[in-house]
Amino acid sequence: LPCLGPVAPAALDAFLLLGDTVYAAGSRTVDEYRAFWRRIAATPTYRDAVASAPIVAIWDDHEVENNWTTGEPSPTQTQVSLGTVDLAVQAFREAIPMRLGPGGSRFWRAVRLGPVELFVADCRGERSPGRIVSDEQLDWLVAGLAASDATFKVVLVSIHATDHSTVMGSIQAE
């Protein structure tokens, strides 16, 4: 993570981790997941960056397994057990302590930083069919955005929240 070097001296209000902070593919025990987090935490530039400001974090697929699902596997998704997800969540929460969201156990939550309110969405662990978030989470988000008196309201997601094909066309990385 040498790319974080210039971040630490900056006067940041918050440091946002939007998922894929660790690449824990193949992990199946809590100790294996913890090892990935210890490796990141031992990186001097990461330590300096997260020590410079409060952390607001959310997870994405790589904190568990690349493109994971607890449902039916597909050519683009790897099936993992709910137990494996629970172990990855345990290691994530140990590495990055945070206040819990609505219901006391969720990742989605609002964080107020002066005139800014961050609405942190969980786009990996809590979805509804055809949506990147659960119906309950979407209702919470819409109500929270409407009720917030913050000057700036920012929705944090770990994945693309829209189809970019109309703008990007069929561009592919090589």
C-alpha positions as CSV (number, residue, x, y, z in Angstrom):
1,L,0.0,0.0,0.0
2,P,2.7,2.5,-0.8
3,C,0.1,4.6,-2.6
4,L,-1.2,5.8,0.8
5,G,2.1,7.5,1.6
6,P,1.0,11.0,0.6
7,V,-2.3,10.7,2.5
8,A,-1.0,10.7,6.1
9,P,0.3,14.3,6.2
10,A,-2.9,15.7,4.7
11,A,-5.5,17.2,7.0
12,L,-8.2,14.7,6.4
13,D,-11.7,14.9,8.1
14,A,-12.1,11.1,7.5
15,F,-10.4,8.2,5.9
16,L,-12.9,6.1,3.8
17,L,-12.3,2.4,3.2
18,L,-14.8,1.3,0.6
19,G,-14.1,-2.4,0.5
20,D,-11.5,-4.7,-1.0
21,T,-9.2,-3.5,1.8
22,V,-7.8,-7.1,2.1
23,Y,-7.8,-9.8,-0.5
24,A,-8.6,-12.8,1.7
25,A,-9.5,-15.4,-1.0
26,G,-9.1,-18.9,0.1
27,S,-9.5,-18.1,3.8
28,R,-11.7,-20.5,5.7
29,T,-10.8,-19.9,9.4
30,V,-11.0,-16.7,11.5
31,D,-7.2,-16.9,12.0
32,E,-6.7,-16.9,8.2
33,Y,-8.9,-13.9,7.8
34,R,-7.1,-12.2,10.8
35,A,-3.7,-12.8,9.1
36,F,-4.7,-10.7,6.1
37,W,-5.8,-7.9,8.3
38,R,-2.6,-8.1,10.4
39,R,-0.6,-7.9,7.2
40,I,-2.4,-4.7,6.1
41,A,-2.2,-3.2,9.6
42,A,1.6,-3.8,9.7
43,T,2.1,-1.7,6.5
44,P,3.6,1.6,7.6
45,T,1.7,3.7,5.0
46,Y,-1.6,2.1,6.1
47,R,-0.9,2.7,9.7
48,D,0.1,6.4,9.0
49,A,-3.0,7.0,6.9
50,V,-5.6,5.5,9.3
51,A,-3.9,7.2,12.3
52,S,-4.4,10.6,10.6
53,A,-8.2,10.7,10.7
54,P,-11.3,8.7,11.7
55,I,-12.0,5.6,9.6
56,V,-15.4,5.0,8.0
57,A,-15.3,1.6,6.5
58,I,-17.5,-0.9,4.6
59,W,-16.6,-4.3,3.2
60,D,-16.8,-5.7,-0.3
61,D,-16.4,-9.1,-1.8
62,H,-12.6,-9.6,-1.3
63,E,-13.0,-9.4,2.5
64,V,-14.6,-12.8,2.2
65,E,-13.9,-14.3,-1.3
66,N,-13.8,-12.8,-4.8
67,N,-17.4,-12.5,-6.1
68,W,-18.8,-14.6,-3.3
69,T,-22.4,-15.7,-2.8
70,T,-24.1,-17.8,-0.2
71,G,-26.7,-18.9,-2.9
72,E,-26.2,-20.9,-6.0
73,P,-22.7,-20.5,-7.5
74,S,-22.4,-19.3,-11.1
75,P,-19.6,-18.8,-13.6
76,T,-19.0,-15.4,-12.0
77,Q,-19.7,-16.1,-8.4
78,T,-18.1,-18.4,-5.8
79,Q,-20.3,-20.1,-3.2
80,V,-19.3,-19.8,0.4
81,S,-21.1,-20.8,3.5
82,L,-22.7,-18.5,5.9
83,G,-20.2,-19.7,8.5
84,T,-17.4,-18.5,6.3
85,V,-19.0,-15.1,5.9
86,D,-19.4,-14.9,9.7
87,L,-15.7,-15.6,10.2
88,A,-14.8,-12.9,7.7
89,V,-17.1,-10.4,9.4
90,Q,-15.6,-11.2,12.8
91,A,-12.1,-10.5,11.5
92,F,-13.3,-7.3,9.7
93,R,-14.9,-6.0,12.9
94,E,-11.9,-6.9,15.0
95,A,-9.6,-5.0,12.5
96,I,-11.9,-2.0,12.1
97,P,-14.1,-1.3,15.1
98,M,-17.2,0.6,14.3
99,R,-20.6,1.6,15.7
100,L,-23.3,-0.8,14.6
101,G,-26.1,0.3,12.4
102,P,-29.9,-0.1,12.7
103,G,-30.8,-3.4,14.5
104,G,-27.4,-3.5,16.3
105,S,-25.6,-5.9,13.9
106,R,-25.7,-4.3,10.5
107,F,-22.9,-2.7,8.5
108,W,-25.1,0.0,7.0
109,R,-25.3,3.1,9.1
110,A,-25.1,6.9,9.0
111,V,-22.0,8.8,10.3
112,R,-22.2,12.5,10.9
113,L,-19.0,14.6,10.4
114,G,-20.0,18.2,10.9
115,P,-21.9,19.5,7.9
116,V,-21.5,16.1,6.1
117,E,-23.6,13.0,6.7
118,L,-22.2,9.8,5.3
119,F,-24.8,7.0,4.6
120,V,-22.8,3.8,4.5
121,A,-24.5,1.1,2.5
122,D,-23.8,-2.7,2.7
123,C,-23.9,-3.8,-1.0
124,R,-22.4,-7.3,-0.4
125,G,-24.0,-8.8,2.7
126,E,-27.5,-7.6,2.6
127,R,-29.2,-7.6,-0.8
128,S,-32.7,-8.1,-2.2
129,P,-33.4,-9.9,-5.6
130,G,-32.5,-7.5,-8.4
131,R,-31.1,-4.9,-6.0
132,I,-27.7,-4.1,-4.5
133,V,-29.2,-3.5,-1.1
134,S,-32.1,-5.1,0.9
135,D,-35.5,-3.6,0.8
136,E,-35.1,-2.7,4.5
137,Q,-31.8,-1.0,3.9
138,L,-33.2,1.0,0.9
139,D,-36.1,2.2,3.0
140,W,-33.7,3.3,5.7
141,L,-31.5,5.1,3.2
142,V,-34.4,7.0,1.5
143,A,-35.9,8.0,4.9
144,G,-32.4,9.0,6.3
145,L,-31.6,11.1,3.3
146,A,-35.0,12.9,3.5
147,A,-34.7,13.5,7.2
148,S,-31.1,14.6,7.3
149,D,-30.4,18.3,7.9
150,A,-26.8,17.9,6.8
151,T,-25.4,20.4,4.3
152,F,-23.8,17.5,2.3
153,K,-25.2,14.0,2.1
154,V,-22.9,11.3,0.7
155,V,-23.9,7.7,0.0
156,L,-21.0,5.3,0.3
157,V,-21.2,2.1,-1.6
158,S,-18.5,-0.6,-2.3
159,I,-19.7,-1.4,-5.8
160,H,-21.0,0.5,-8.9
161,A,-24.5,1.8,-8.1
162,T,-25.5,2.3,-11.7
163,D,-25.0,0.9,-15.1
164,H,-22.2,2.9,-16.8
165,S,-22.6,1.2,-20.2
166,T,-24.3,4.3,-21.7
167,V,-21.3,6.4,-20.8
168,M,-18.5,3.9,-21.1
169,G,-19.8,1.8,-24.0
170,S,-18.1,-1.5,-24.4
171,I,-14.6,-0.4,-23.2
172,Q,-12.7,-3.3,-21.7
173,A,-9.4,-3.5,-19.9
174,E,-6.7,-5.5,-21.6
